[in-house]
Amino acid sequence: MKRQALAAMIASLFALAACGGEPAAQAPAETPAAAAEAASSAAQTAAETPSGELPVIDAVTTHAPEVPPAIDRDYPAKVRVKMETVEKTMTMEDGVEYRYWTFDGDVPGRMIRVREGDTVEVEFSNNPSSTVPHNVDFHAATGQGGGAAATFTAPGRTSTFSFKALQPGLYIYHCAVAPVGMHIANGMYGLILVEPKEGLPKVDKEFYIVQGDFYTKGKKGAQGLQPFDMDKAVAEQPEYVVFNGHVGAIAGDNALKAKAGETVRMYVGNGGPNLVSSFHVIGEIFDKVYVEGGKLINENVQSTIVPAGGSAIVEFKVDIPGSYTLVDHSIFRAFNKGALGQLKVEGAENPEIMTQKLSDTAYAGNGAAPAASAPAASAPAASASEKSVY
């Protein structure tokens, strides 16, 4: 009897502990593996959302160097993008014309900005005046060919297809009709930004820049309409290496503009088709580089590699006014082939960061005996672009 009473008392104590005011034991902390599994599950759920249930919006796209506005929604959508291929003659540099093949009439094509998880519906038209079929391979698309087969379009026709933007990052798109290199070399490339769901940090200015190499029959500067040279392209010997399709596209009167104290973000692509870019801004250090347009961030970078068919996002604060020169630091490309741009910054001088020249006096020597004089060497004259940079 005593044993039965004791058992009843113990049972009642357990019941009180379970139902009373005592705090329950905490669940074990989520492990990294569990967190990764949860994130993967969420991504899979987003990927499986039927596109028919998504709100439909028209993409805001922009010609370089302008950038579409940041995504301000927190839900996926079906984003409709219209693209048209146009073959047209434009100026490569003063006195030099080139027959470009373009997306939407310019090089690079329009910048597209969507959100991770969006369904991108592409309406792809090939202008009736085109001489050959065109298509588009989106590096942001997961699936064979990046949409190239689905968008293969004859002149005067329109094709549509869609893809899910599964992974955030900055991606190249380009024509992939054979000969692929020729279509790209004629200017058929652009950038699509897939913003992460949480968005990107706010900055003061954003710019869109794509480098490309061009292969003309004539030497750089040869006047008139210059046709494409396949032999030079195969040999990877361009006459022009430029930002945004033309010599001076973002220099002089077309220079990018900012104010001292602002943070600048540049979405930088490299259409190629052949050369890797060593992107650098003279007089600046990149505070952040989203390496190859992905999630990995590097800091305090002087120059960053942008592979052909790849990209990078660079950010930096401009502390003092001046003219900052953008170059491919494979430096002959900048000063002799055209890979040169400018960021003009207005604002108050700050001698704590950098002064102007403080003195210019006669050489006083260091006590060593003077070296014997040698015949003066004749150096090649500086190019006009070099004179304007330093």
N, C-alpha and C positions, 0 to 999 in steps of 0.2 A: 504493500500500500504506500509505504514511504517512497519507494522507487517510482511509482506512478505519479505521486504528487511532485517529486523532484523533476521528472520528465516534463510534466505539464508546465511547471514554473519556467524551465529553460525554454520551452517552445514559446511561451508568452513573451519572454524577454526578446527572443529573435523577432517576433511579430512586431513588438513595439519599436525595435531598432529599424525595421524595414519601413514602417508606416509613420514613425514619429518625426521629430524635428532634427534628427541627426543628419549631417550632410552625407550624400552618397559618395562613394569612392570615385575619383576622377578617372576618366578613360586614359589610357596611355597616349602620349603625344604622337601625332602623325609622323610617320617615318618619311624620309625623302623618297623612298620607293613608292609609298602609298600616295604621296603628293603627286609624283610623276604620273602614276596610274590614273589619279583623279583628273589631272590636266588632260591626259590622253583621251579619257572617256568624254570629257567636255568637248574636246576638239572633234571627236567622232560624232557626237550628238549634233554639233553645229554643222558638220559636213553632211549629215544625213537629213537636215531640214529641207523639206521639199521646196524647190524654187518657186512653185506655184503659190506657196503661202507667204512669200516674202513681199514686202512693199516694193514697188517699182519706181526707180528714179533715173533721171538722165544724168550721165557723168558730166562734170565740169572739167573740160580739158583745156590746156593752154599751149601756145607756141612758146618756144624758148626765147629769152631766159626766164619768162614768167612761170610761176608755179601755181597749180590749183589750190584753192583754200583747204585748210585742214578739215578733216572729217569731224563733224560735231554731233554725230549720233552714236548711241550705245547699243545698236542692234544691227543684225545683218540685213542686207537688201539685195534685190536684183538691180544691178547697175547697167544701164544700156549705154554702150559706147559705139559711136559711128566713126568709121574710118574710110578714107578714100585714097586710093593710090593715083598719083598724078605724075606724069613725065613732063618736065618743063625745063626750059633754058633759063639759067640765072647767072648772076655775076659771081665768079670765084674770087677775083680781086680786080682792081681797076684795070680795065682793058682786056680782061680774060673772062670768057664765057664758058659755061659747061652745061651739058645736058644731064640734069639731075633726074633720078628716079626717087620719088618722095612719097611719104605718107602725109596726106593733107596739105600738100603744096609747099613744104619747107623741110629743111634738115636742121636738127632732127625732127621727127614727127612729134605730134602733140604729146605732152606729158599727161598721163592718166593717173588718177589718185583714187584708190578704193580702200575698203576696210577688210581686215582679216575676217574670213567667213562669208564675205559677199559672193554672190553669183554674178559673174561678169558676162553679159550678153553682148556679143560683138556683131554689128552689122557692117560687113566689109564689102566695099564697092571698088571696082576697077574702072576708072574713067574710060569712056569709049575711045578717047584719043590715044590710049596706051598702045604700045606696039607689041607687048608680050603679056602673058598672065603674071599675076603677082599673088602673094599670100602673106601670112604673118605667123611667126613662131614666137609665142609669149614664153619667156623664161620663167614667168610667174605661174604658168599652168602646169599641172601634174597630169601627164598622159602623153602617149606617143606623139612626137612631133610638135608638141606645144600648140596644137591647133593648125599646123601647116596644111595638113591634108583637108581639113574641114573648111579652110578659107581659100583653097586654091581656086582662083577666080579669073576667068577670061575677060578681056576688055569688053566693057558694056554690060557686065553682069554684077550681081550682088549676092553674096553668101552670108549666112548667119551661123553662129555656133556659140556655145557658152562654156565657161569653166568656173570651178569653185576656187577662190583665192584662199588656199589652205594655209599658206605660210607667209608671215610678214617679211618684208624686206624691199629693197630697191632692185628692180629687174629690168634688163634689156628686153625689147622686142625687136624683131627684124624680119625682113623678107627671107624666105627659104626656098624660092624657086631656083632650079638649076639654070645656069651656074650660080650657086649661092653667093660665092665671093663677089661676083660681078654686081649682083643686085645690092649687096651691102656696100660695096665700094662706090656705088653711084648715089648712096645717101639714104638707103632704106633701113632706118633704125630709130629707136626712141626709148623712153623710159616709162615704166609703170611702177608706182609706189603702192605697196600693200601695207597700209598702216597697221600696227598692232592694235588689238582691241582696246588697250588702254591709251592709245594715241601716242604722239611724240611730244616731248617737252616744247613749250612755246618759245619761239625766238622772234627777233625783231624783223629780220629779212630772210627770204628764201630765194634761191636762184637755181635754174635748170641749165646744165652745161653738159654737152656730149662731144667728145673728141672723135675725129675720124681721119683716115688717111685716104688720099685721092691720087689717082694714077692717070695723068694726062700724056698725050703723045708728045706735046712740046714741053720744053724745060719750064720750070717755075718762072712766071712772068712773061712767057711767050704770048703775044697778043692774039686776039680773035677767039673763035669758038674752038675749044680743044676737045677732041674725042677721047674716050676711054682707051687705055693701053693695057691689054691683057698680059702682054709679056712682062711689063713692069710690075703688074699686080702679082703675078706668079712668082717673080723674083723678089717681091716685098721691097720694092724701091720706089716709094711714093715721091711725087714732086711737091705735094702739099700735105701738111698735117695741120689741121685746123680745129678750132672750137666752134660748134654750132654751124658747121657747113660752109663757112666762108672766111677768108682772111679779114680780120677786123670786125667780126660779127659782134664781139663784146669788148671792143676797144674804141678809143677816141670818142666820137659823138655817141657811140653805142655802148659806152662803158657802163658797168654795173655801178650802182650808187648806194652809199650808206652814210651814217653819221657816227662820229666818234662816240664810243660807249655802247654801241649796238652789238648784239650778237647775231652773226650771219651763219646761215646754214646753206651749203651748196650740195645739190644732188648731182653727182658727177658720174657720167657714163662714158663708156668707150665702145663705139660701134665697130671699131677696127676698119677693115676686116683683118688686118695683120698685126699691127703694132701694139705693144703694151705701153701704157702711159705711166710716167713718173710725175704725178700731179703735185704741184708746189705753188704756193703764193709767196712771192718775194716780199720779205719784210714781215711775215706773219708765221705763227706756229699754230697748228691745229690743236685746239683744246680737246676735241673729241674727233675720232674717226670711227664710224661704223664700218668695220673692215669688210671689204667686198660687198657692201650693202646689206650685211646681215646683222645679227644680234650682238656679236662680239664688239666691244668698244675698246679702242686703244686711246691713250691720252698723250698730249705733248709731242705731237708728231710733226716733223719738218716736211716730209714728202711721203706720199702714199701711192702704192702701186694700184693701178686700175687695169685689170686684164682686158684684152679684146673680148667683147661679149660679156663684159662685167661692169661693176659699178662700185662706188663708195659714197658715203655721206660724210661730209666734213663740216665741223662747226668751230668757229673762233670768234672772240670778241675783238673788235677793232678799237684799240685804246687811244690812238692819236691819228690826226688827219694825214692825208697823203694819197698818192696814187700807188696802189698795190698791184703788181703785175702777176697774172696767172700764167703759168707755163707748164709745158711738159719738160721736165728737167733733163731729159735727153736733149741737151740744150740747143744743138743745131736745129732741131725741129722747131724750137721757139723762134730763134732769131733768123733762121734761113728758110723755113718752110711754112711758117704761119701760125704755129701753136702758141698763141699769145693773146691774152685778154687783160682787162683792167678793172679794178674795183676802186672807184674814186670816193674817198671818205672826207667829209667836211667836219669841222669842229675846231675847238681851241687846242693850241699847242700844249704839250706837257713835257717840259724839259727834264722832269724827273724820270721819264721813261726813255726819251732820246732827245738830244740837242741837235741843232744845226752845227755846221762847222764852227769851231770856236777860235781857230787860228790858222794861219798859213804863212810860215816863215821860211827863210833860207835854210838850207841844210847846214847844220853846224858840225857834223862829223862826230865820230865816236872815238877819236884818238888813233885809229888805225891809219896806216899809210895808204894814200889813194891808189886805187888799182889803175893799171895802165889802161889808157883809153882804147876802145875797140871801135872798128867801123860800125856806124849806126846800121842796124838791121831795118829793112823796109817791111813794115807790118801791113797786112791787108786793112783797108779802111773799114771802120765800124759800120754795120748796117744801120739804116734809119731807125729800125726798131730798137737796136741796142742803145743808140743815143738817147732814146726817149724813156728808157727804163731806169737806168741807174743815175 
